[in-house]
Amino acid sequence: MACESEGKRKFRLEIEATEIESRRIEDERVEREKNVIKLKEEEEKRIQGELERKELENYNKFITNSLTTGATPYSSCFGRNGLCSDWGCSEIKVNTPRDSDVVVTIKKDGEVFRHAFIRSNSSYTFQIPNGIYQTFFYYGAGWDPEKDMDSQNCSDLKGGFISEVTFGKDSPQPLSNTVLSYELILQKDGNFSTQPSNSSEAF
């Protein structure tokens, strides 16, 4: 370096200064990115914690909540249950299991024709005109009146169970001056005697 001219030395120092500045800028960029990632992770943890806290609060608030047998929680969408005044009438009777409340929906031509909340270890009888009907069963515990539910026929269906949720259904049944009875039993392996279903299909 003793033979380095003043011009070369100045140029070299400028290059080194530029490299140092570039490394400093890059280090600052990397540090900013790390801070952004850290803040995002902290925010995600905070939001997750808040959601878990609200879920726990919601669970504790509604886990013991139930409705009366025969209540129609979705009346704003599907109306209330009426009596059969036609010449030809049938009935659908549902007996619920000892350890689960059930919401029953009865569909005719793909739309909910009757529905009712039935408490555990209870029974309820629907009166309906003769026809072909399909019955759906929504099992669970802890009724949350503000829970959003998927539905094919109602855009703002609210109310649902928060625990031990299961859906079931029967095949469409032709009824003519008859009584169709369902004895709902929860099996130890978690299966039901009915076919599997879901919220969108049942409602």
Sequence and secondary structure as in RCSB ss.txt:
>XXXX:A:sequence
MACESEGKRKFRLEIEATEIESRRIEDERVEREKNVIKLKEEEEKRIQGELERKELENYNKFITNSLTTGATPYS
SCFGRNGLCSDWGCSEIKVNTPRDSDVVVTIKKDGEVFRHAFIRSNSSYTFQIPNGIYQTFFYYGAGWDPEKDMD
SQNCSDLKGGFISEVTFGKDSPQPLSNTVLSYELILQKDGNFSTQPSNSSEAF
>XXXX:A:secstr
 TT  HHHHHHHHHHHHHHHHHHHHHHHHHHHHHHHHHHHHHHHHHHHHHHHHHHHHHHHHHTT    TTB TTH
HHH       SSSEEEEEEE  TT EEEEEEEETTEEEEEEEE TT EEEEEEESEEEEEEEEEEEEEEEEEE  
 SS TT EEEEEEEEEEEE   EEESS EEEEE    TTS  SSEE  HHHH 
